[in-house]
């Protein structure tokens, strides 16, 4: 380290009083020789490119590794594509449900929702299947169709079927050991009215076709000797 010189550093423009210099701005312009620098560069002050940023130092690996594996989230670059509807499934097609609570029931397809799921109904008054969403992988499309032009399904979307999340109440010391009876949640009256409206319009179309009501009410099942690959639905 160089030794400090004994002379005090003085300013080119000493203050007469605090904030007021001895020389004006124009005087200092000439005194500092800025006019000569500007004249050398065609009447413009030279511009210097910014210094390149210093590269980040390489982090050394830790001397010890953690005892437990630290999970890193995987980068998902897959873009969601809209689900393509099968050519055999069109609005009004009678479908056979293959899985779930209503396995073997025949339902009427109303429309495809934005999530890709199918909106179907029994109707509820005929075979007990309410308005619900079904994955098209778990249905068989039949050649039977129902006229649904009179049915209004604009209000039904994925949000309509979303469940309300309820906060769990904290139990006290006394309630912890007591068995609480779970109350059955009743369906909102609005959804019951929507089901009745859809059923009323559908049943009118169904009753206009002979034996269609009986066909929808019957459950589909395979019996011994039946070959599924040879069946025509």
Protein Blocks (a to p, Z undefined) as FASTA:
>chain_A
ZZddfbdcddfbdcfbghiafbdfklmmmmnommmmmmmnoopacddddddddddddddd
dfbdcfbdcddddddfbdcddddddfklcghiacddfbdjkgoiacddfbdcfkopacdd
fblmlnopacddddfklcccdfbdcdfklpccklpcfklmpccddddddddfklmmpccd
dddddddfklmmmmmmmmmmmmmmmmmpghklmmmmpccdddehiafklpcZZ
